[in-house]
Amino acid sequence: MADDNATLSNRNPDKITPVMRANIDKTLARALTTLEAKTDPAHTAVIVVDVQNDFCAEGGMLDTEGFDLTRIQTMVPRLVNLIDKARQARCLIVYIQTIYNADMNLMSDVWLEQSLRQWKGRFIEYPVCMEDGWGGDFYEGIEPRPGEPIIHKHRYGGFIGTNLDMVLRSNGIRSLIMTGAITNGCVESTARDGFFHDYYIVFADDCTGTVTEEMHNATLVNIDRWFGQVVQAEEVIDVWREAGRLSAEAAE
């Protein structure tokens, strides 16, 4: 590895101008730089991505295709606990629910070609997250309450072709606590898009799940380096507890 002096001496000659510096300082003055600030319930939403039968349950799409659901299913009780604590803290809870197969065609040729090559015929030979079907229903334990938004998406990312950004902006949201399935698929895609939309991303390691540890850990490295902050759910709950956001019962 080159030493710091050599690295600096080889830099291009461009410099931060005074105008740039003033803008940088002004912007950083409003930055949320601690976990407590990022997860303040006044501007935080818990995003629950795709915790649906086709991705989590026996008999669903991933199970039918032979994937190991252990990591996903053991994650769900931790997620349910986080949702409960988030409600106590008065965070917004937003559910992302995928709908793929429907009478209104939502499948492009690009999407179906990928299925032919890599996805074992899903969407073509059998439906996935069918509109009004069992596969698209929320998995056991995930029960949206009245007033908690449900966003229907049709691609991996929860912002693509949906009103998610409008819902978040209308509620004054600045930070997203990312949870759900699949870590390296729809959760990561939504987290990336959230960062691109200028939301702070707090990615809950133990409240996301996928089919292998390798895939899960690769996403954590990627998110923490480029798109947000990786945490454990208990870190967030502890912040809410210490800030007096939880009732005595919820803090236990």
C-alpha positions in Angstrom: 0.0 0.0 0.0 1.4 3.4 -0.9 2.2 5.7 2.0 0.0 8.7 2.6 2.5 11.3 1.5 3.0 9.6 -1.9 -0.8 9.3 -2.3 -1.3 13.0 -1.6 1.6 14.0 -3.9 0.1 12.1 -6.8 -3.4 13.7 -6.5 -4.7 15.9 -9.3 -4.3 19.6 -8.8 -8.0 20.4 -8.4 -8.9 22.2 -5.2 -12.1 22.9 -3.2 -13.1 26.5 -3.9 -14.3 28.9 -1.2 -17.9 28.6 -2.7 -17.7 24.8 -2.6 -16.4 24.9 1.0 -19.2 27.2 2.1 -21.8 24.9 0.6 -20.2 21.8 2.1 -20.1 23.4 5.6 -23.7 24.6 5.3 -24.9 21.1 4.3 -22.9 19.3 6.9 -24.4 21.5 9.6 -27.8 19.7 9.1 -26.3 16.2 8.8 -27.5 13.4 11.1 -24.2 12.0 12.4 -25.2 9.7 15.2 -27.4 6.7 15.4 -29.6 8.5 17.9 -30.1 11.4 15.4 -30.7 9.1 12.5 -33.3 6.9 14.3 -35.3 9.8 15.9 -38.9 8.5 15.5 -39.9 12.0 14.4 -38.3 11.5 11.1 -37.7 7.7 10.9 -39.5 5.0 9.0 -39.1 1.2 9.4 -39.2 -0.3 5.9 -40.4 -3.9 5.9 -39.6 -5.4 2.6 -41.2 -8.5 1.0 -41.8 -10.6 4.1 -44.3 -12.6 2.1 -45.1 -16.3 1.8 -43.3 -16.8 -1.5 -40.0 -15.7 0.1 -40.4 -17.0 3.6 -42.8 -19.9 3.9 -42.7 -23.6 3.2 -44.4 -24.1 -0.2 -43.5 -20.7 -1.4 -41.3 -19.9 -4.4 -37.9 -20.0 -2.7 -38.8 -23.2 -0.8 -40.2 -24.8 -4.0 -36.9 -24.0 -5.8 -34.9 -25.7 -3.1 -33.5 -22.7 -1.2 -32.8 -22.9 2.5 -35.2 -20.7 4.4 -33.6 -21.1 7.8 -31.9 -17.7 7.9 -35.1 -15.9 6.8 -37.5 -17.7 9.1 -35.3 -17.2 12.2 -35.0 -13.5 11.4 -38.7 -12.9 11.4 -39.3 -13.0 15.2 -36.6 -10.4 15.7 -38.2 -8.2 13.0 -41.6 -8.6 14.7 -40.0 -7.4 17.9 -38.4 -4.4 16.2 -41.8 -3.5 14.6 -43.4 -3.6 18.0 -40.7 -1.4 19.6 -40.9 1.0 16.6 -44.7 1.3 17.1 -44.1 2.1 20.8 -41.5 4.7 19.8 -44.1 6.1 17.3 -42.0 5.5 14.2 -43.8 5.2 10.8 -43.9 1.5 9.7 -44.1 1.0 5.9 -44.6 -2.4 4.3 -43.4 -3.2 0.8 -45.4 -5.9 -0.8 -44.3 -7.3 -4.1 -46.9 -8.2 -6.8 -45.4 -9.9 -9.9 -48.0 -12.1 -11.7 -51.3 -10.4 -12.3 -54.0 -10.3 -15.0 -52.7 -6.8 -15.7 -49.3 -7.7 -17.3 -46.4 -6.5 -15.2 -43.7 -8.7 -16.8 -41.4 -7.2 -19.4 -39.5 -9.3 -21.9 -36.3 -8.3 -20.1 -37.7 -9.7 -16.9 -39.0 -13.0 -18.4 -35.7 -13.5 -20.4 -33.8 -13.4 -17.1 -36.2 -16.0 -15.7 -35.5 -18.3 -18.7 -31.8 -18.1 -18.0 -31.5 -18.0 -14.3 -34.8 -18.3 -12.3 -36.0 -21.8 -13.0 -39.1 -20.8 -14.8 -40.6 -18.6 -12.1 -43.2 -16.2 -13.4 -43.5 -18.3 -16.6 -44.2 -21.9 -15.4 -45.8 -20.8 -12.1 -46.8 -17.5 -10.5 -44.8 -15.6 -7.9 -46.4 -13.1 -5.5 -49.6 -13.3 -7.5 -52.1 -10.6 -7.0 -54.6 -11.7 -4.4 -52.8 -15.0 -4.0 -51.3 -16.9 -1.1 -47.8 -16.4 -2.3 -48.0 -12.6 -2.1 -49.6 -12.6 1.3 -47.6 -11.4 4.3 -45.8 -14.1 6.1 -47.0 -15.2 9.6 -46.3 -12.6 12.2 -46.3 -9.6 9.8 -49.6 -7.8 10.4 -49.9 -4.2 9.2 -52.2 -2.1 11.3 -54.6 0.5 10.1 -52.7 3.6 9.1 -49.5 1.8 8.3 -48.8 2.2 4.6 -48.5 -0.8 2.3 -46.6 0.0 -0.9 -47.1 -2.4 -3.9 -44.0 -2.8 -6.0 -43.3 -4.8 -9.2 -39.5 -4.8 -9.3 -36.7 -5.3 -6.8 -36.5 -1.7 -5.6 -39.3 -0.3 -3.5 -39.0 3.2 -5.1 -39.3 2.0 -8.8 -42.7 2.8 -10.2 -44.3 3.3 -6.7 -45.4 6.2 -4.5 -43.0 5.3 -1.7 -41.0 8.5 -1.9 -44.2 10.6 -1.8 -45.4 8.7 1.3 -42.1 9.2 3.0 -41.8 12.9 2.2 -45.4 13.5 3.2 -44.6 12.1 6.6 -41.4 14.1 7.1 -39.1 11.1 6.9 -35.4 11.5 6.6 -34.1 8.1 7.7 -35.0 4.5 6.7 -34.4 1.5 8.9 -34.2 -1.3 6.4 -35.6 -4.8 7.2 -37.0 -7.8 5.5 -36.3 -10.2 2.7 -34.2 -10.8 0.6 -31.1 -9.1 2.1 -29.1 -9.1 -1.2 -32.1 -8.6 -3.4 -35.1 -6.4 -2.7 -33.8 -5.1 0.6 -30.5 -4.0 -0.8 -32.1 -2.6 -3.9 -34.5 -0.5 -1.9 -31.8 0.6 0.4 -29.6 1.7 -2.5 -32.5 3.6 -4.1 -33.3 5.2 -0.7 -29.7 6.5 -0.5 -30.0 7.8 -4.0 -33.2 9.6 -2.9 -31.1 11.2 -0.1 -32.5 9.2 2.8 -30.2 8.1 5.6 -30.0 4.3 5.5 -29.9 2.3 8.7 -29.6 -1.4 7.7 -30.7 -3.9 10.4 -28.3 -6.9 10.0 -30.4 -9.2 12.2 -33.7 -8.1 10.8 -32.9 -9.0 7.2 -32.5 -12.4 5.8 -31.5 -14.4 2.7 -30.7 -17.9 1.6 -26.9 -18.0 2.4 -24.7 -16.3 4.9 -22.2 -15.4 2.1 -24.9 -13.4 0.2 -26.1 -11.7 3.4 -22.6 -10.7 4.5 -21.6 -9.4 1.1 -24.6 -7.0 1.2 -23.6 -5.8 4.7 -20.1 -4.9 3.5 -21.5 -3.2 0.4 -24.1 -1.2 2.3 -21.8 -0.1 5.1 -19.1 1.1 2.7 -21.3 2.9 0.1 -24.9 3.4 1.2 -25.6 3.5 4.9 -24.9 2.2 8.4 -25.2 -1.4 9.4 -26.6 -2.0 12.9 -28.1 -4.7 15.1 -31.8 -4.1 16.0 -31.0 -4.0 19.7 -28.7 -1.0 19.1 -31.7 0.9 17.7 -34.0 -0.3 20.5 -31.4 0.8 23.1 -31.3 4.3 21.5 -35.0 4.6 21.8 -35.0 3.2 25.3 -32.3 5.6 26.5 -34.1 8.5 24.9 -37.3 7.6 26.8 -39.2 6.7 23.7 -40.4 3.3 25.0 -42.9 2.5 27.7 -41.7 0.5 30.6 -43.3 -2.6 29.2 -41.8 -2.2 25.8 -38.4 -1.5 27.2 -38.2 -4.9 28.9 
